[in-house]
Each structure stands twice: as structure tokens, then as C-alpha cells.
Amino acid sequence: MPAADAAYVPSWLDYLRYERRLSAHSLAAYEHDIQHILPLSEPVSPSSITPALLRQKLAELHAGGLHPRSLQRTLAAWRNFFHWWCEQRPEHPNPCLELKAPKSPRPLPSSLSVDQAQQLLDHQPAQSLKHLSPMQVRDQAMFELLYSSGLRLSELVSLDTHYVKQAGYESSSWLSLQDAELQVLGKGNKRRSLPIGSKALHAVQCWLQQRSSVRCSPTEDAENHYALFLGSQGKRIHPRMVQTRLQKLCLEAGLSLDVSPHALRHSFASHMLQSAQDLRAVQELLGHSNISTTQIYTRLDFQHLAQVYDNAHPRARRKP
């Protein structure tokens, strides 16, 4: 059924929320981007939107300082909307078909060297975990998992202690302790199984022994009750808290770097490629739909090799 003109954007967002099952973060970004051309406060009929108007709007956003990558994201939201709109109204031409956003150079993701990753994660020796506070043990388990399995931050916080299916709740991602695996639902509802390294597995086991001391009460909802990683209030940990605790650990470990949880994912990918040279395997582990996304890590690998070459080859060194 075509949506009424007065509710086309809310209807599209409902489609993205309930049928495409996009995250709240993605929905907020789509809603923000579509309002450049279809403001909610003064509804404009999509049928009045032309390719010329969209090109003009892109030019205005570009002139206003919007980065090419942001323009690409904005155009992707417009394309998504008009694809949905035109499927319901085949007589309406899609104004986005010939539209192109300016290209932007693809930056290399930030990552740690192998030595830096070891310095960060070995700051708390494995044998001393039982002497740490529950929150410190939790932190070690989180960061070991991020680096061990190449998780996205959203995937880490969505993990449950085990698979749960009950009235009103079903786990999307969970720990399988017996198999030393994670079952993760990533971007685009793409599910993948991930191995857990021995050090990460030990840290997680230590955390599970401590978890009951901060666990939410039995009356809490399942979303919090079964969460693998909990905050100090006994509820599923917030992504921002993971970032804050990682920055704190970096300072304690003596790393003068601004390390994000995603940098640990990048480090996982880069170090796997340096050792295994298997791009397809790393693609599967990261959950990338397109191998071109994974190929950016080959540039990191080459950067590492080039640095080794410059330092080691007698004819590569520049004269002072």
C-alpha cells in the first residue's frame, strides 16, 4: 500500500526499522539525511523532487563544507528512500538514478602494531585477573574479545552469555563457551561464527565468575539479564562506556595513542593479514559483504612492509 503523502518519511523509517531491521544509529542518520530534501516540518511531496533539485542540493551541501564521505552517505539515504517510494509508485521516475556524489580518498584505518597490542592487553597479566576488581576483569575480557575476534563495538555490547529464546526476547549474538565461539549478528543481518583465542577465552571465563556480583536483579528485563557485559548498575554495558574504559586502559598501559574499540578490530584484521595472507578468510571473519572493503587492510600490510624495507635495506635509506 502506498504511504499517504503526509506520512511518507515515517512510513519509510518504519520499513527500515521493522523490515530491514536497521539499528537506531542508522535510522537516525537516514532521518537526518532525508530531511535535507523532505523536511518533516513542512512536508514536500516526493513527486515534486527532480534530479536538478537534488544536484542543486548536493552542491549547496558541498559548498557548505560537508565532506565528500558525508555527501555519499546523504545520497545513499536519498537513493534508499526513492527506491522504496518508486516501488510503490512505478509511474514516478526515480530522480536519483543518474546522481553521483563526489569521490573522496579512502583513509587508512587506525590500528596498533603487534607490540602495541601486546603492551595494551598484557598490562594486566592473565594470572593476576583473579586479584582485580570485577570491572577490571570485565574490561580485560571485552578488549581481549575485540582484538581476538575482530568484533565491531555494537557486536560486542550485543553479546549474551548464551543463546536465549523466550517470550518477547531472542538473543541476536551470544557466547558459546563450550565451543570457544561467538555467534554474531552483524551489519545487514549477516550472521557469522567467530573463534575465541585462548587468552580471550581465559579472560571471559574469569569475568563470568565475577559477573554475578554486578548482575541485574531477576526482575530485570531479558535484554539486561542475559547481557554478557554489564555496567556498574547491572545493565547491558553502553558503547560509550566501552570507549571510556579503553582510553583509561591505554593511559595505564603507557600508550600515548587515542585507541578506539574499532582500532582493535582494525588491528585484528591487519595482523591476521600480515601473518596468514588470506584475504578471503579475513573477509569472512570481519563480516564484510564486499571484499573491496577488506582490501583496505592490504594497504596497511604494505605500509608495514615498506617501513621494514626502509629501515633494513642498505640502499633504501635516505642520505642525510
KOLROLUM-558868 format. One record per residue (C-alpha): x, y, z. Coordinates in steps of 0.02 Angstrom, whole numbers, plus 50000, padded with zeros to 5 digits. Layout:
BEGIN
XYZ...
END
This chain:
BEGIN
500005000050000500715017149954501015028250103499995044150117500985059650069500855066550245501715051150318502935045450184504535048250285503865039850445503225025350339504925023450256505795024050425504585010650491505045000050339506895002050381506584998550565505444983350555505804975450385507624979950357507964979750545509204993950541509984999750704509395015250796511015023950747510735020350560508915025750571509405042350650510685045250511509405041250374508115052750453509385066850465509935064850283508195063650207507675079950289508875089450175507575086950039505995081250129505845091250291504615084250416504065101450475503495106950301503025091050206503525091150022502835078149903504215066649836503395068149666503995086149659505835081249681506825081749518508625076749475509055095249451508425099349626509445085249702511025090849610510745108449672510535102249850512125091849840513065107049775512395117549919512915104550048514635103149968514855122049965514325122350148515825111550194515045094150201516405081250174516295070150018516045054750126514575063150212513875068050043514005049949987513065044350143511735057650114511495052449933511385034149987509925038950103509055048149960509295033249844508605021449975507065032250001506655034449817506945015949781505625012249915504495026249852504575021249668504235002949705502535008649771502275021149629503005013649469502365028349368503525040249461505305041349387506715039249512507645056049521509205048049596509645036249453510955047249369511535056149525513345054449585514195060849740516005067149736517305053949769518395055049923520065046849960519865031650070520875034250229521855020250307521025014050467522005017150626522755001650703524034996250831525654987550794525824969750861526944976151000525704989751048524264977351053525294966051166525754980651277523934985451296523224968151328524674961651434524574976551551523574965251665524434948051666523214933751643523734925551806523294941351904521504943251841520784934751994521504948552102520694962752003519024971252032517534964251934517534979651821519384977451780519104959051740517624963851630518684976651538520064964151503518794951651436517994964851323519614970851247520324953451226518744948751131518794964151021520574960050968520384941150967518824940350858518814956750762517144962350833516264978650798515834988350955513964985850925514254967050911515224966551073513884975151177512504964551098513264948151159512264937251279513024924451398512184910651296510794908651169509094913351240507384911851159505864915651264504254925651254504684943151199506564940451183507814931151075509694933151076510444941250921512264937550969512914926051102514384916951180514594898251155515844894651293515924875951266516384878151082517514893251114516494902850985515434918250965513844918850861513674936650799512334945850700513244959650608512824972850479511444968450357510834954550473512324944150418512694930650545514434923550571515334911750690516964917950764518304908350858518924914751025520794914551059521454906051216521894922151307520204929951268519334913851321520254913951489519804932251517517964928951477517924914051596518664924951734517334938151700515924925451706516494920551880516374938851932514824943551833513584937951966514234951452084513564965151969512164955651883510474964251872509074957751982507964943151922506554955551892507554965051760507074962851577507924949351474508884962351371509914966351526509764949951621510664939451489511924952551432513704945951434514484962651481513664973251615513934990851678514124995251861512214996551878511984978651820511284982951648511984979451475513534990051453513375005751347514545007751197515165024451263515725015951425516755003451324517635017951237517965026951401518675011451486519805007651337520525025251341520845023151528521745006651499522825014451363523425027751484523775014651618524735004051493525805018951441525145020351263525085038451207523805034451073521965038151051521405019951035519585016450996518694999551005518644999750814520545001550811520644984450895519574977350754520724985650626522234978650718521484961250715521244962250526522954969650491523894957150599522924942350527523384947750351525204950350397525284932550464524084922550356523974932550192522214925550168521084939750116519524929050096519684921850271519874939150346518354944950246517314931150324517954934550499517574953150484515864950150408516184961050254514934958450113516164965249984517974960049978518464977549921518074983350098519324970650165520644975150036521004991550126521944981250254523164975450121523714993750112524064993250298525064977350271526064985450130526355000750239527114989250371528204980350242528774996850167529315002950339530294986950369531104988950198531585007150229532355002550396533264986850338533824988750157535534996950143535085005449979533375011550040533985023350174533975041550128535575051050142535595064850273
END
